[in-house]
Amino acid sequence: MKNLPASATGMAGSSDAVGSYGWKALLGSAVGYAMDGFDLLILGFMLTAISADLHLTPGQAGSLVTWTLIGAVAGGIIFGALSDRYGRIRVLTWTIVLFAVFTGMCAFAQGYWDLLIYRTIAGIGLGGEFGIGMALAAEAWPAKHRARVSSYVALGWQVGVLGAALLTPLLLPVIGWRGMFLVGVIPALVAWVIRAKLHEPEVFVRSAAKRTSRMEGFRLLVKDKATAKISAGIVVLCSVQNFGYYGIMIWMPSFLSKQLGFNLTKSALWTSVTILGMMLGIWVFGQLADRIGRKPSFLLFQLGAVVMVLSYSQLSDPNTMLWAGALMGMFVNGMLGGYGALMSEAYPTEARATAQNVLFNIGRGVGGFGPVVVGALAASYSFQIAIALLAAIYVIDMLATAFLIPELKGAELK
């Protein structure tokens, strides 16, 4: 690699200035994460149409989502480790190509089994996006702004989800589910074009000599008692994050429709308003974490989540639930803006993407039980009680933050 000035190479932490490389790295990472959110949500919207066209049972339709997430978990773990060994940009390119090709192939599926295979492989490509993109952005921005840039990447997911919520009702009746899969390829192509102009961050290039084996990144997650303690704490935080997010977002539209009489338009409005609240929360968290620190920001938002989830469970007026949903979303999902910075600062460069993908995807796997637990509690008691019990997991979150997570604000990347 040629010797380039720090402003071009993204010399993390060496200056408060953000060069053009940093902005391009942020854009490429955020667009990739938007692709992740857009793809998963349009699949949920399209299940009825796909089922009718391909004559799928409810179990088969649900398995398309399940196996996409299984693929994403596997892809995150595999590509995170590969990224720490072979480079952020190179491996991100592999993930984009894999995702784009097999998402496009979904549009031509003739039955359940070939669609299931395409979705699983597309999910594998999808899985590497979050962790590698977070590592790339963190390495390209100075320490002073690291929580902010992590929150900006996390906002990409919400932009993708919001785009899916707004575009799917408009496009699906016109182009069908096959056309929607082709639309889903567009964010991947945009991300590929942006990343094609990037090179590896300087901090990654400097650490190349330290890499000794393919398993090095995994070993460094538990290299000593202190590191293992941090890893355990981050797994708890990511598990609670995903459990609460999926538990609320998967069931809430159904609850609003069946018990409060919301039609599809009103349910979509609730979803959009709640997502806007989540976006505000992520942005606020990034600003706050760079000012007062990571740990106090997490504790503040976790306490807010406890209060808002308990309050929300007592509401029954549709209009009140609309704006309160935005406030609940702000606290419940705002913490997503801090995980990227926390994990980037807690682990060395040769394990950074591995940590981002492995720990977050373990949390995603645990969080995948959220809809099952909420559904079971709602069936046995009521939806309000199920939501109220979710408040307990944020108390666990606060304990993990207080006793397992160190304050790393301003730490230089190693």
DOSE-479919 format. One record per residue (C-alpha): residue in three letters; x, y negated, z; chain. Coordinates in pm, whole numbers, plus 50000, padded with zeros to 5 digits. Example, Ala and Ser with C-alpha at 12.3 -4.5 7.8 and 13.67 -1.06 7.14 Angstrom:
2
+------+-------+-------+-------+-------+
| resn |    px |    py |    pz | chain |
+------+-------+-------+-------+-------+
|  ala | 51230 | 50450 | 50780 |     A |
|  ser | 51367 | 50106 | 50714 |     A |
+------+-------+-------+-------+-------+
This chain:
414
+------+-------+-------+-------+-------+
| resn |    px |    py |    pz | chain |
+------+-------+-------+-------+-------+
|  met | 50000 | 50000 | 50000 |     A |
|  lys | 50126 | 49652 | 49918 |     A |
|  asn | 50213 | 49409 | 50194 |     A |
|  leu | 49913 | 49176 | 50214 |     A |
|  pro | 49837 | 48884 | 50446 |     A |
|  ala | 49645 | 48959 | 50761 |     A |
|  ser | 49338 | 48773 | 50633 |     A |
|  ala | 49319 | 49013 | 50341 |     A |
|  thr | 49405 | 49335 | 50517 |     A |
|  gly | 49168 | 49301 | 50807 |     A |
|  met | 49428 | 49299 | 51084 |     A |
|  ala | 49190 | 49362 | 51371 |     A |
|  gly | 49240 | 49149 | 51678 |     A |
|  ser | 49538 | 48951 | 51542 |     A |
|  ser | 49338 | 48633 | 51483 |     A |
|  asp | 48999 | 48484 | 51551 |     A |
|  ala | 48953 | 48415 | 51179 |     A |
|  val | 48749 | 48650 | 50962 |     A |
|  gly | 48890 | 48688 | 50610 |     A |
|  ser | 48719 | 48792 | 50288 |     A |
|  tyr | 48816 | 49154 | 50350 |     A |
|  gly | 48628 | 49151 | 50682 |     A |
|  trp | 48310 | 49021 | 50520 |     A |
|  lys | 48329 | 49277 | 50238 |     A |
|  ala | 48388 | 49558 | 50488 |     A |
|  leu | 48086 | 49441 | 50687 |     A |
|  leu | 47864 | 49420 | 50378 |     A |
|  gly | 47969 | 49762 | 50251 |     A |
|  ser | 47908 | 49921 | 50592 |     A |
|  ala | 47573 | 49749 | 50650 |     A |
|  val | 47440 | 49841 | 50304 |     A |
|  gly | 47540 | 50203 | 50363 |     A |
|  tyr | 47353 | 50209 | 50693 |     A |
|  ala | 47052 | 50043 | 50527 |     A |
|  met | 47055 | 50332 | 50283 |     A |
|  asp | 47036 | 50569 | 50581 |     A |
|  gly | 46731 | 50398 | 50732 |     A |
|  phe | 46553 | 50349 | 50399 |     A |
|  asp | 46594 | 50712 | 50300 |     A |
|  leu | 46466 | 50862 | 50625 |     A |
|  leu | 46160 | 50639 | 50645 |     A |
|  ile | 46046 | 50677 | 50284 |     A |
|  leu | 46065 | 51053 | 50331 |     A |
|  gly | 45817 | 51024 | 50621 |     A |
|  phe | 45584 | 50811 | 50411 |     A |
|  met | 45602 | 51055 | 50118 |     A |
|  leu | 45541 | 51385 | 50296 |     A |
|  thr | 45166 | 51386 | 50222 |     A |
|  ala | 45220 | 51323 | 49851 |     A |
|  ile | 45502 | 51578 | 49827 |     A |
|  ser | 45295 | 51838 | 50012 |     A |
|  ala | 45001 | 51792 | 49778 |     A |
|  asp | 45213 | 51811 | 49465 |     A |
|  leu | 45433 | 52107 | 49565 |     A |
|  his | 45164 | 52284 | 49777 |     A |
|  leu | 45367 | 52274 | 50099 |     A |
|  thr | 45240 | 52386 | 50438 |     A |
|  pro | 45266 | 52137 | 50730 |     A |
|  gly | 45558 | 52338 | 50864 |     A |
|  gln | 45743 | 52321 | 50534 |     A |
|  ala | 45681 | 51948 | 50504 |     A |
|  gly | 45812 | 51886 | 50855 |     A |
|  ser | 46120 | 52097 | 50788 |     A |
|  leu | 46226 | 51855 | 50513 |     A |
|  val | 46277 | 51591 | 50783 |     A |
|  thr | 46433 | 51838 | 51027 |     A |
|  trp | 46688 | 51968 | 50777 |     A |
|  thr | 46774 | 51618 | 50660 |     A |
|  leu | 46864 | 51534 | 51021 |     A |
|  ile | 47052 | 51864 | 51066 |     A |
|  gly | 47248 | 51781 | 50751 |     A |
|  ala | 47314 | 51430 | 50884 |     A |
|  val | 47450 | 51564 | 51213 |     A |
|  ala | 47677 | 51812 | 51032 |     A |
|  gly | 47787 | 51550 | 50781 |     A |
|  gly | 47861 | 51298 | 51053 |     A |
|  ile | 48089 | 51538 | 51238 |     A |
|  ile | 48266 | 51663 | 50924 |     A |
|  phe | 48314 | 51330 | 50749 |     A |
|  gly | 48404 | 51144 | 51068 |     A |
|  ala | 48701 | 51375 | 51121 |     A |
|  leu | 48798 | 51359 | 50752 |     A |
|  ser | 48785 | 50978 | 50765 |     A |
|  asp | 49029 | 50964 | 51055 |     A |
|  arg | 49269 | 51180 | 50856 |     A |
|  tyr | 49227 | 51068 | 50494 |     A |
|  gly | 49094 | 50713 | 50518 |     A |
|  arg | 48772 | 50516 | 50564 |     A |
|  ile | 48719 | 50401 | 50207 |     A |
|  arg | 48804 | 50732 | 50043 |     A |
|  val | 48571 | 50939 | 50263 |     A |
|  leu | 48290 | 50682 | 50246 |     A |
|  thr | 48309 | 50718 | 49869 |     A |
|  trp | 48269 | 51095 | 49903 |     A |
|  thr | 47964 | 51054 | 50126 |     A |
|  ile | 47799 | 50806 | 49888 |     A |
|  val | 47850 | 51028 | 49583 |     A |
|  leu | 47712 | 51332 | 49769 |     A |
|  phe | 47409 | 51138 | 49891 |     A |
|  ala | 47334 | 50969 | 49558 |     A |
|  val | 47361 | 51285 | 49346 |     A |
|  phe | 47140 | 51502 | 49568 |     A |
|  thr | 46887 | 51229 | 49644 |     A |
|  gly | 46849 | 51184 | 49269 |     A |
|  met | 46806 | 51559 | 49228 |     A |
|  cys | 46517 | 51551 | 49478 |     A |
|  ala | 46319 | 51364 | 49213 |     A |
|  phe | 46337 | 51673 | 48990 |     A |
|  ala | 46259 | 51939 | 49252 |     A |
|  gln | 46013 | 52207 | 49137 |     A |
|  gly | 45932 | 52367 | 49470 |     A |
|  tyr | 46000 | 52385 | 49842 |     A |
|  trp | 46333 | 52568 | 49842 |     A |
|  asp | 46521 | 52359 | 49590 |     A |
|  leu | 46389 | 52038 | 49751 |     A |
|  leu | 46498 | 52165 | 50094 |     A |
|  ile | 46849 | 52233 | 49964 |     A |
|  tyr | 46873 | 51890 | 49798 |     A |
|  arg | 46749 | 51714 | 50112 |     A |
|  thr | 46993 | 51902 | 50337 |     A |
|  ile | 47295 | 51821 | 50119 |     A |
|  ala | 47182 | 51458 | 50081 |     A |
|  gly | 47158 | 51448 | 50461 |     A |
|  ile | 47519 | 51569 | 50487 |     A |
|  gly | 47625 | 51273 | 50274 |     A |
|  leu | 47405 | 51043 | 50479 |     A |
|  gly | 47554 | 51152 | 50809 |     A |
|  gly | 47898 | 51002 | 50759 |     A |
|  glu | 47772 | 50649 | 50700 |     A |
|  phe | 47716 | 50520 | 51052 |     A |
|  gly | 48039 | 50617 | 51222 |     A |
|  ile | 48278 | 50551 | 50938 |     A |
|  gly | 48112 | 50222 | 50851 |     A |
|  met | 48127 | 50112 | 51216 |     A |
|  ala | 48495 | 50205 | 51240 |     A |
|  leu | 48574 | 50020 | 50916 |     A |
|  ala | 48395 | 49702 | 51025 |     A |
|  ala | 48550 | 49709 | 51374 |     A |
|  glu | 48899 | 49750 | 51229 |     A |
|  ala | 48845 | 49464 | 50985 |     A |
|  trp | 48723 | 49206 | 51239 |     A |
|  pro | 48906 | 49043 | 51534 |     A |
|  ala | 48836 | 49149 | 51892 |     A |
|  lys | 48655 | 48824 | 51971 |     A |
|  his | 48376 | 48911 | 51725 |     A |
|  arg | 48374 | 49290 | 51747 |     A |
|  ala | 48037 | 49333 | 51919 |     A |
|  arg | 47882 | 49088 | 51673 |     A |
|  val | 48008 | 49278 | 51369 |     A |
|  ser | 47892 | 49608 | 51520 |     A |
|  ser | 47546 | 49459 | 51567 |     A |
|  tyr | 47545 | 49332 | 51207 |     A |
|  val | 47620 | 49683 | 51077 |     A |
|  ala | 47346 | 49824 | 51301 |     A |
|  leu | 47104 | 49568 | 51157 |     A |
|  gly | 47156 | 49738 | 50821 |     A |
|  trp | 46951 | 50037 | 50942 |     A |
|  gln | 46662 | 49814 | 51042 |     A |
|  val | 46672 | 49626 | 50711 |     A |
|  gly | 46649 | 49962 | 50534 |     A |
|  val | 46359 | 50076 | 50754 |     A |
|  leu | 46177 | 49746 | 50705 |     A |
|  gly | 46232 | 49765 | 50330 |     A |
|  ala | 46087 | 50116 | 50325 |     A |
|  ala | 45786 | 50010 | 50535 |     A |
|  leu | 45711 | 49722 | 50297 |     A |
|  leu | 45799 | 49878 | 49960 |     A |
|  thr | 45665 | 50231 | 49994 |     A |
|  pro | 45293 | 50135 | 50016 |     A |
|  leu | 45344 | 49919 | 49705 |     A |
|  leu | 45557 | 50152 | 49492 |     A |
|  leu | 45440 | 50501 | 49590 |     A |
|  pro | 45098 | 50473 | 49419 |     A |
|  val | 45270 | 50345 | 49103 |     A |
|  ile | 45584 | 50557 | 49059 |     A |
|  gly | 45501 | 50855 | 49282 |     A |
|  trp | 45728 | 51037 | 49522 |     A |
|  arg | 45971 | 51137 | 49248 |     A |
|  gly | 46020 | 50775 | 49151 |     A |
|  met | 46073 | 50680 | 49515 |     A |
|  phe | 46364 | 50922 | 49543 |     A |
|  leu | 46523 | 50749 | 49244 |     A |
|  val | 46468 | 50413 | 49412 |     A |
|  gly | 46646 | 50556 | 49715 |     A |
|  val | 46962 | 50594 | 49506 |     A |
|  ile | 46986 | 50217 | 49445 |     A |
|  pro | 47128 | 50120 | 49791 |     A |
|  ala | 47391 | 50393 | 49748 |     A |
|  leu | 47503 | 50248 | 49416 |     A |
|  val | 47523 | 49898 | 49568 |     A |
|  ala | 47733 | 50028 | 49858 |     A |
|  trp | 47961 | 50214 | 49616 |     A |
|  val | 48023 | 49901 | 49407 |     A |
|  ile | 48109 | 49695 | 49716 |     A |
|  arg | 48342 | 49959 | 49860 |     A |
|  ala | 48520 | 50015 | 49529 |     A |
|  lys | 48688 | 49676 | 49587 |     A |
|  leu | 48811 | 49757 | 49938 |     A |
|  his | 49133 | 49914 | 50064 |     A |
|  glu | 49210 | 50080 | 50395 |     A |
|  pro | 49228 | 49851 | 50704 |     A |
|  glu | 49583 | 49770 | 50814 |     A |
|  val | 49530 | 49919 | 51161 |     A |
|  phe | 49442 | 50250 | 50994 |     A |
|  val | 49749 | 50242 | 50769 |     A |
|  arg | 49975 | 50167 | 51067 |     A |
|  ser | 49840 | 50467 | 51257 |     A |
|  ala | 49895 | 50714 | 50970 |     A |
|  ala | 50217 | 50848 | 51116 |     A |
|  lys | 50040 | 50949 | 51439 |     A |
|  arg | 49807 | 51200 | 51275 |     A |
|  thr | 49929 | 51552 | 51343 |     A |
|  ser | 49640 | 51790 | 51269 |     A |
|  arg | 49284 | 51808 | 51138 |     A |
|  met | 49155 | 51868 | 51491 |     A |
|  glu | 49345 | 51577 | 51648 |     A |
|  gly | 49043 | 51346 | 51648 |     A |
|  phe | 48829 | 51598 | 51839 |     A |
|  arg | 49102 | 51661 | 52096 |     A |
|  leu | 49142 | 51291 | 52165 |     A |
|  leu | 48775 | 51263 | 52270 |     A |
|  val | 48856 | 51468 | 52582 |     A |
|  lys | 49233 | 51424 | 52607 |     A |
|  asp | 49220 | 51347 | 52983 |     A |
|  lys | 48971 | 51310 | 53266 |     A |
|  ala | 48917 | 50936 | 53210 |     A |
|  thr | 48851 | 50978 | 52838 |     A |
|  ala | 48621 | 51277 | 52893 |     A |
|  lys | 48426 | 51065 | 53144 |     A |
|  ile | 48379 | 50787 | 52886 |     A |
|  ser | 48277 | 51041 | 52619 |     A |
|  ala | 48016 | 51190 | 52852 |     A |
|  gly | 47879 | 50844 | 52929 |     A |
|  ile | 47855 | 50752 | 52560 |     A |
|  val | 47674 | 51079 | 52483 |     A |
|  val | 47416 | 50991 | 52749 |     A |
|  leu | 47372 | 50640 | 52607 |     A |
|  cys | 47335 | 50764 | 52248 |     A |
|  ser | 47096 | 51043 | 52355 |     A |
|  val | 46868 | 50801 | 52540 |     A |
|  gln | 46884 | 50557 | 52249 |     A |
|  asn | 46771 | 50816 | 51995 |     A |
|  phe | 46523 | 50988 | 52228 |     A |
|  gly | 46341 | 50665 | 52300 |     A |
|  tyr | 46355 | 50539 | 51942 |     A |
|  tyr | 46221 | 50855 | 51777 |     A |
|  gly | 45980 | 50930 | 52061 |     A |
|  ile | 45812 | 50592 | 52024 |     A |
|  met | 45842 | 50525 | 51650 |     A |
|  ile | 45726 | 50869 | 51532 |     A |
|  trp | 45414 | 50882 | 51749 |     A |
|  met | 45307 | 50520 | 51782 |     A |
|  pro | 45149 | 50479 | 51432 |     A |
|  ser | 44948 | 50800 | 51487 |     A |
|  phe | 44833 | 50678 | 51829 |     A |
|  leu | 44733 | 50338 | 51691 |     A |
|  ser | 44537 | 50505 | 51411 |     A |
|  lys | 44353 | 50770 | 51611 |     A |
|  gln | 44283 | 50596 | 51941 |     A |
|  leu | 44270 | 50228 | 51849 |     A |
|  gly | 44130 | 50260 | 51498 |     A |
|  phe | 44422 | 50096 | 51318 |     A |
|  asn | 44412 | 50156 | 50942 |     A |
|  leu | 44728 | 50213 | 50736 |     A |
|  thr | 44775 | 49840 | 50679 |     A |
|  lys | 44751 | 49757 | 51050 |     A |
|  ser | 44980 | 50046 | 51144 |     A |
|  ala | 45233 | 49922 | 50887 |     A |
|  leu | 45199 | 49571 | 51035 |     A |
|  trp | 45267 | 49706 | 51386 |     A |
|  thr | 45569 | 49897 | 51254 |     A |
|  ser | 45703 | 49589 | 51074 |     A |
|  val | 45656 | 49358 | 51374 |     A |
|  thr | 45818 | 49612 | 51608 |     A |
|  ile | 46112 | 49651 | 51369 |     A |
|  leu | 46155 | 49273 | 51360 |     A |
|  gly | 46169 | 49281 | 51740 |     A |
|  met | 46434 | 49553 | 51721 |     A |
|  met | 46636 | 49347 | 51474 |     A |
|  leu | 46626 | 49046 | 51705 |     A |
|  gly | 46735 | 49265 | 51996 |     A |
|  ile | 47033 | 49405 | 51804 |     A |
|  trp | 47145 | 49056 | 51702 |     A |
|  val | 47104 | 48917 | 52055 |     A |
|  phe | 47293 | 49213 | 52202 |     A |
|  gly | 47593 | 49153 | 51975 |     A |
|  gln | 47607 | 48784 | 52064 |     A |
|  leu | 47568 | 48857 | 52434 |     A |
|  ala | 47821 | 49141 | 52450 |     A |
|  asp | 48094 | 48921 | 52300 |     A |
|  arg | 48021 | 48653 | 52560 |     A |
|  ile | 47950 | 48830 | 52892 |     A |
|  gly | 48087 | 49177 | 52818 |     A |
|  arg | 47964 | 49518 | 52701 |     A |
|  lys | 47869 | 49666 | 53038 |     A |
|  pro | 47649 | 49383 | 53173 |     A |
|  ser | 47476 | 49356 | 52833 |     A |
|  phe | 47389 | 49727 | 52836 |     A |
|  leu | 47259 | 49708 | 53193 |     A |
|  leu | 47046 | 49403 | 53114 |     A |
|  phe | 46888 | 49564 | 52809 |     A |
|  gln | 46837 | 49897 | 52986 |     A |
|  leu | 46654 | 49721 | 53269 |     A |
|  gly | 46448 | 49533 | 53011 |     A |
|  ala | 46361 | 49865 | 52845 |     A |
|  val | 46236 | 50011 | 53176 |     A |
|  val | 46016 | 49709 | 53242 |     A |
|  met | 45878 | 49681 | 52888 |     A |
|  val | 45808 | 50054 | 52840 |     A |
|  leu | 45618 | 50068 | 53170 |     A |
|  ser | 45428 | 49749 | 53084 |     A |
|  tyr | 45347 | 49867 | 52734 |     A |
|  ser | 45201 | 50192 | 52861 |     A |
|  gln | 44933 | 49993 | 53046 |     A |
|  leu | 44810 | 49798 | 52743 |     A |
|  ser | 44499 | 49874 | 52540 |     A |
|  asp | 44422 | 49552 | 52353 |     A |
|  pro | 44541 | 49590 | 51988 |     A |
|  asn | 44652 | 49228 | 51949 |     A |
|  thr | 44849 | 49235 | 52272 |     A |
|  met | 45011 | 49564 | 52168 |     A |
|  leu | 45126 | 49400 | 51847 |     A |
|  trp | 45344 | 49129 | 52000 |     A |
|  ala | 45435 | 49341 | 52305 |     A |
|  gly | 45560 | 49610 | 52065 |     A |
|  ala | 45809 | 49360 | 51926 |     A |
|  leu | 45932 | 49276 | 52278 |     A |
|  met | 45957 | 49644 | 52371 |     A |
|  gly | 46145 | 49714 | 52048 |     A |
|  met | 46388 | 49433 | 52128 |     A |
|  phe | 46504 | 49602 | 52450 |     A |
|  val | 46461 | 49968 | 52351 |     A |
|  asn | 46658 | 49939 | 52027 |     A |
|  gly | 46870 | 49629 | 52086 |     A |
|  met | 47141 | 49840 | 52250 |     A |
|  leu | 47217 | 49992 | 51910 |     A |
|  gly | 47413 | 49672 | 51848 |     A |
|  gly | 47673 | 49767 | 52109 |     A |
|  tyr | 47766 | 50130 | 52050 |     A |
|  gly | 47994 | 50061 | 51754 |     A |
|  ala | 48209 | 49813 | 51947 |     A |
|  leu | 48213 | 50029 | 52261 |     A |
|  met | 48332 | 50341 | 52078 |     A |
|  ser | 48578 | 50150 | 51861 |     A |
|  glu | 48748 | 50010 | 52172 |     A |
|  ala | 48740 | 50332 | 52374 |     A |
|  tyr | 48933 | 50552 | 52128 |     A |
|  pro | 49252 | 50517 | 51920 |     A |
|  thr | 49243 | 50472 | 51541 |     A |
|  glu | 49320 | 50837 | 51471 |     A |
|  ala | 48998 | 50936 | 51654 |     A |
|  arg | 48776 | 50630 | 51603 |     A |
|  ala | 48547 | 50753 | 51324 |     A |
|  thr | 48538 | 51101 | 51479 |     A |
|  ala | 48416 | 50948 | 51806 |     A |
|  gln | 48157 | 50730 | 51631 |     A |
|  asn | 48011 | 51020 | 51435 |     A |
|  val | 48046 | 51306 | 51682 |     A |
|  leu | 47919 | 51125 | 51991 |     A |
|  phe | 47640 | 50938 | 51815 |     A |
|  asn | 47525 | 51250 | 51631 |     A |
|  ile | 47520 | 51455 | 51951 |     A |
|  gly | 47290 | 51183 | 52080 |     A |
|  arg | 47087 | 51201 | 51761 |     A |
|  gly | 47052 | 51577 | 51808 |     A |
|  val | 46932 | 51538 | 52167 |     A |
|  gly | 46712 | 51245 | 52066 |     A |
|  gly | 46549 | 51462 | 51802 |     A |
|  phe | 46355 | 51626 | 52086 |     A |
|  gly | 46194 | 51291 | 52168 |     A |
|  pro | 45892 | 51334 | 51938 |     A |
|  val | 45843 | 51693 | 52066 |     A |
|  val | 45848 | 51588 | 52432 |     A |
|  val | 45627 | 51282 | 52377 |     A |
|  gly | 45384 | 51491 | 52171 |     A |
|  ala | 45365 | 51761 | 52439 |     A |
|  leu | 45312 | 51509 | 52718 |     A |
|  ala | 45049 | 51324 | 52515 |     A |
|  ala | 44863 | 51649 | 52450 |     A |
|  ser | 44871 | 51753 | 52817 |     A |
|  tyr | 44802 | 51412 | 52971 |     A |
|  ser | 44775 | 51099 | 52753 |     A |
|  phe | 44989 | 50894 | 52522 |     A |
|  gln | 45010 | 50615 | 52780 |     A |
|  ile | 45152 | 50856 | 53040 |     A |
|  ala | 45397 | 50998 | 52786 |     A |
|  ile | 45528 | 50649 | 52707 |     A |
|  ala | 45545 | 50557 | 53077 |     A |
|  leu | 45759 | 50864 | 53150 |     A |
|  leu | 46004 | 50746 | 52883 |     A |
|  ala | 46096 | 50466 | 53123 |     A |
|  ala | 46273 | 50725 | 53340 |     A |
|  ile | 46533 | 50797 | 53072 |     A |
|  tyr | 46643 | 50432 | 53075 |     A |
|  val | 46707 | 50460 | 53450 |     A |
|  ile | 46940 | 50752 | 53368 |     A |
|  asp | 47095 | 50525 | 53105 |     A |
|  met | 47167 | 50259 | 53367 |     A |
|  leu | 47335 | 50512 | 53597 |     A |
|  ala | 47555 | 50639 | 53314 |     A |
|  thr | 47655 | 50283 | 53223 |     A |
|  ala | 47731 | 50188 | 53583 |     A |
|  phe | 47944 | 50493 | 53668 |     A |
|  leu | 48088 | 50624 | 53340 |     A |
|  ile | 48137 | 50329 | 53103 |     A |
|  pro | 48433 | 50088 | 53148 |     A |
|  glu | 48432 | 49722 | 53042 |     A |
|  leu | 48633 | 49692 | 52720 |     A |
|  lys | 48551 | 49341 | 52603 |     A |
|  gly | 48844 | 49187 | 52415 |     A |
|  ala | 49046 | 49511 | 52397 |     A |
|  glu | 49287 | 49532 | 52105 |     A |
|  leu | 49248 | 49839 | 51882 |     A |
|  lys | 49518 | 50101 | 51929 |     A |
+------+-------+-------+-------+-------+
